[in-house]
């Protein structure tokens, strides 16, 4: 154990006999986590019979993620129940196995590969928006979930990927995510397998997703003329340092992980983006003006993405306000310390990107939706460890470039043709489950007039003329639960 001067770890007040802090943590997690910052760099809580620590200092979180990964490993109820659902894919695996899997998969996710996935992303966004009818309400989160699943399904299975497959995956992932979040806060593993209706639904969802993953892998193996640059072809051809390929089970687990984590995170981010745009007219109008200027009435292409600078800042700010992975746990396999705080073996250690992203020391007026806080001048001097939407270190999300590309294409496609309006008296809540999800997010779709091409007119079309009411520039993000 590293030898440093010991610092007394403050225990959070409000513990309940036998339950500890589990009730407050589970009932008001975002508020509970935000309150920790004033109590110390690391605070001590109890969750039932288990001791836990919450790391509040961003520099210590980065140390935990980057240089101390052997002292703080991915283990515990969240990973146990997630592994039961998606297998031992890259998002769950640890140690030597994780390093092997990441090396084998890295080529398929390199930035240079993104243009190969662009067409499927753009077509999926066009298809989704093409189903909307002007003036009709849209279940935004569900629509975007279907979009994200369709993107991955087309990437893996081509034109054979059906709407029925999309709906099956959306149901399976949604069913599982509702139970995963609270299991990580209440680490009583015996309670997670009781034969309750919730557990049976979870088991059904797991089996449905695994069957589909097996089908995708088996069908691709049968192809005699598969494109060597196809995502699965690259994984099938990959070999580790011993010349060994990924097994069918390993391939299945990675496919299932893509369908679950890879779709849910993008869908949630885009849903929050459209919610915030519906309540911030100034941001929405600037975004639309940029899209009109860059696209000039045509579909978005890979060459357009670097020019959509304001749209990029919008997505960056959405991920600050609502990081999908809002709470992440680790466990200490041995006695250790962090920042001078002694942490015994077997302690559950939590850190919250949400809490870090809302720290007023680094983000003035942190609840305000302000894409311009990511301009070069306001960003100067801001430590890199205070922005963690994709994690850091060896466990940083391998699909971060894929997710950002997909989100940019989808948002540009939607903004070019549609304005999403908040219904009168609508209230959007926040569900702190496996991901940080919007609740009750229904928006009214308003089709925009077709833009006038610059060849015909030098003037950009006016915005704000489609009868879409806004909450105004002063509206705040959804209430945290």
N, C-alpha and C positions, 0 to 999 in steps of 0.2 A: 504494500500500500504506500503511495507517495507520502513523504513525510513533510508536512507543513504545520504551521501553528494552527491549533484547533480553534474553531469559532463555534460559539454556542448557537444551536439551531432553535429558533423560536417556534414553539408549538402554537398552532392556530387555535384561538378560543372557540367555544361553542360545541365542544364534543359531547355527544349523547352516549350514555352507558350502552355497551354492547354494539352499538352502531357506529360510534365515532363520528366522523364528519360525513359519512356516506349520504345521509339524507340531504344536507345542504348542497353537497357536491352534485348529487344526481338531480335535484329539483331546480337549482339555479346555477348551473355550471359556469356560465360566462361571467356572471356577477361574482361568484365565488372565486374564480381564478383571477379576475381583475383586482379583487381586494387583497390578494396576496402580495402585490408589488410593494405596498406600503409597509409590509411586515418583515421584509428581509429578502436577501438574494436567494435564499433557500428556506422554505418553511416546512414544518413537520405536521402531518395530519395522520389520522388513523381511519381506515376503512374496514369496519368490522374488526376482526382479529388481526388485520395486517397493518403494519406500519408503512407509511408512504412519505415521500418528499415531493414538493413542487419547486422546480427550479425557475426562478423569476428573472434572473439576470441573463440578458442575451449573450454576453460573452461566455458565461458558464454553459449555456445551452450549446453554443458552437463548440466549446471544448468537448462536451459530452458527445456531440455528433461527429466530430472530425478527428480528434486525436485520442479519444478515450473510449473508442467503440468496444474494446474488449472488456472494459470495466462496467459498461452499461449496455446490456444486450437486449435485442428484441425478443421478449418473452412475456408470459403472463396471460390473463384471460382474454384480452383483446386479440392477441395473436393466436391463441389456442382456438377460439371460436371462429376467427377469420380463416385459419388454416383448414378447419373442418369444412368451410364453405368453398374456398378457392384452391385448396391444396397447398403445396409448398412452393408457390410461385415466387417471383422476384420480390414482390411487395412484402412477403412474409418471411422468406428464408433468411438465414443468418450464417455467419462464419465462412468456412471454406466453401461450402456448397453455394452460398450466395455469391461469393467472388467468382466461382466458376460460371454460374448462370449469367452473371452480369457480363463477363467477358464474351460469352457466346452470343448474347443478345445485342450487345452494344452496336455492332455494325448496322443493324436494321433500324436503329433510332438516331443515327448520326444526322446532324443538321443537313448535310448534303443529300440525304434521302427524302427530305420533306417534299420536294416537288413531285416525287412519284406518288405521293398520297393526296396531292392537292385536288385532282379532278374528282375523286370520290367524295371529298369533303364538300366541294362546291356543289356538286350535283345533289348530295343529300340535303344541303341547306335549301336549295332551290325547290326540291320536291316537298320538303316540309312546309315552306312558306306558300307553295302553290296550292296547298290544301286549305289555306285560310280564306275566309270570306270577309270582306270589308264590313265593319260594324258588328261583327260577331265576337263573343268572348272566346278566349283561348286559354286552355290549361297549359300555361307556359312551361312549367317544370316537366310535365309529362311529355310534351312535344319535344323539348330539347333532349330529354332522356332518350326518346326514340331516335332522334337525329344522331346522337353520339353513338348509340348501339349500331345504327345503320352504317355509320362510317367505318367502324371496326369490322362489322360483319362483311361489308363489301371488300374491305382490305384483305380479309382472311378467306372469304368464300365466294367472292365475285358475285355475278348475277344470280347465283343459286340461293343467295341469302334472301329469305322471304319476309314479308310483314309479320307473318305468324311467328317466325323465329324471333323477330325484334320484340314483339309483345311478350313472348315467353321469357326472354332475358330481362326485360324491364320489370316484369312481375317478380322474377326470382331475386334480382338484386334489391329491389325495393323491399321485398319481404324480409330478406336477411338483414338489411341495414337498420331496420327498426329495432332489432334486438341487440345488435353488436355494441352500440354506444354505451348503454347502461351496464353491460357486462364488464366493460373495462373499468368502470368506476366502482362496481361492487364485485370484487374478486373472490367470489364464493363458487368455485368451479362445480361443486356438487349440485348447486341450484340451477345450473345452466342446461342440464340434461334431463330434468324432470319431464315426464310425459304429458306436458301441457299442450293445449291447442297451438300456442305460439311455437313450441319446440317442433311439433309435427309439421307446421307450415315451413319452418326453417329447413327441416329435413327434406321435404318435398321440393323446395326451391333448390337445395344443394344437388339433389339427384337430377333435376331437370337441366341445370347448368352443366353438370358433368357429362351427361349424355350428349348434349349438344357439342361440348368441347371434344369429346371422343369422335363424334361424327365428322367434325371439321378436319381433324388431324387425319383420320382414316381416309376420307375422300380425297384429300390432297395427296396422300401417298400413292393413290391409284393413278393420278394423272401422269401420262407418259410424256407429254410435251409442256410441262409446267414451266413458266417463265422463271429462269434462275434468279431474277431480281424480285420475284414475289416474296412477300414477307415470310411466309411459311417455308418457301424453298430455301431462303437464306438460313432459317433456323434448322432445317433438315440437313443442310450441307455443313453446318458449323461443327467443329471438332475442338475438344479441349486439348490441353498439353499432352495428354496420353493418347490422343487420336480417337477418343470416344465421342460419339454423338449424343444428343439429347434423346432420352428414351421416350416412348409414346406417352407415358404418364407425366414425365417432365414437360413435354410439349403441351399436353392437355392442361396441366396446371397453369402454364403461361398464357394459353388461350383464354382460359376461364378468368385469370387475373385481368387480362386486357378487357374482357367483356364487362367485368364488374367495376374494378377501380378505374379503368381507363375511360369508361363511359360516364359513370356517376359524377366524377370530379368535374369533367368538362360541362356536363349538363347543369350542375349546380352553379358553377361560375357564370355561365351564360344567363341562367335564370336571375341571379342577383344583378347582373349587368342590366338586363332589360327592366327589372324593377327600379333600379336607381335612375335609369334614363327616363322612365315614366314619371318620376317625381322631381327631376332636375331639368327644366326646359332649356336653360342656358347650355348645359353640357350636351343635351340631345341635339340641339340645333347646330352647335359647333361640329359635332360628330357627323351629322348628316351633310353639312356643307363640305367637309373634307372628303367624304365618300363620293359625293357628286363630282367634286373637282378631280379626284384621282381616277375614278372609274369611267366618268364621261358616258354613263348610260350602258355600259357593257358589263358582263360578268367579271368578277374579281379574278385576277391571275396571280401566279407566284411572283411575278415582277412587281406587282402593285404593293405587296405587303410592306416592304421597307418605307414606302411613301405614306402609309397610313399611320403617321406618327401620333396624332392625337388619339386615334382608336387604340393604339398600343398603350398609351398612358391610361386610358379608361380601363382597360383590362388589368393593368398593373395595380391601379387603385382599387378595383373590385376585389382582387385577390388579397389586398391589404385588409380591407374592411371585413371580408368574408372568406378567409382561407378555408378551403374544403376540409383539409385535415387540421381541425382546430385544436385537437388535443392528442398528444402522442405519449405512449408509456415506454418505459424501459424497466429492467430489473438488474440489480447488482448480483452477479454470481459469487462474489467474494466481498469481504469487508473492504471498503475503499473510502475515499474522500473526494470532495469537490469544492473548490473555493475555500478550503479550510474547514469545511463541515464534514464530520464523520458520518458515513452512511453504512450501516451494517449490511451484511450479506442477506440477500433475499428481500431487500426493500423495493417496493414499487416506486419508481421515479417518474414523475410526469412533467412535461413542459407543454406550453400552449402558444403556438404561433399567433392565435387570436389575441391573447393578452399582450404579447410582445408588439404586435402590429397596432395596438391601441394605447401604447405607452406615450403619454404627452411629452416625455423628455425627448423623444425622437420625432414625434409627429404632432406639431401644434394643432390644437382643436381636432383631436384624433377621430371624433365621430363624424366629422364633415367629409362629404364626398367631394374630393378636389383632385382631379387628374393632373393639374398643373403643379402639384407638389412634387411630381416626378420630372419636372424640367431640370436641366443641369444645375442651375444656380441654387434652387431650393434643396437639391439633393446633395450638394457639396458638404462633406464632413459627416454625412450620415453613415454610421457603421454598417457594414454589409450584413452583420449578424442580426440586425433588427428587421429583416425581411426574409421570411422563411416559408413561402407558399409551397415550395417543393422540397423542403428539408435541406440537408447539407451533408457533405461527406460521402462515404461509400454507399449510404442508403438514400442519397438524393434521388428523387424520382427520375427514372431513366426516360420516361416519356414526356418530360417537360417541354421540349421543342415541339413534339407532336401536338400536345395539348394547346400550346399557345398558337400554333399555326391553325389548328382547327377552330379555336375560339375567334381568332381574327377573321378568318374566312366567313364563318357563320354570322358574326356580328355585322360585317360589312355587307353581306348579302341581305340580311334582314333590314338594316338601316337604309339601304338603297331603295327598297320597295315598300317598306312598311313603317308606320309609327304605332307603337304599342302604348295604349292609354290606360291609365288607372281608373277603374270605375269609381263613381262617387261613393264616399263613405267606406271604401274598401280598406281593410286593415291586414297587413302582412305580418306574420309572426316568424319566429326563428326556432327550428327544431335542432337541438344539439344532440344528434344521434351519431352514427358512425361518421357522417359528414355534417357540415353546418348547412342545413337545408332551409329554404323558404317554405312557409306554410300559408295556404290560402292565396297563392299568387295566380290570380286570373286577371288577364289584361284584355282590353278591347283592341282588336286589330283594325287599323285604318290604312287602306291602301293609298300610297302616295301617287300623285300624278306622274306620268312618265316624264323623266327629265328631258330637257331640250339639249340635244347634242351641241357641242361647241362649234361644230362645222356650220350649224344653222344659226346659232346665236351665241354671242360672247357673254351673255348674262346667265349666272346660275339661277335655278328656280328658287323661288321664295320658299321659306320653311314656315311652319306654324299656321298654314292655311287649310288644314284638313279637318277642322272641327274637333281636334283632340284636346280636351282639357288637361291641364297639368296642375300638380300640387305646387309648382313654383320652385325657384332656385333655392329657397330657404328650407326645403323639406329635408329631413334627416333620414338616415338609414332605418331599417326596420328595428323595432325594439328587440333588445337582446333578452333571451330567456335564461 
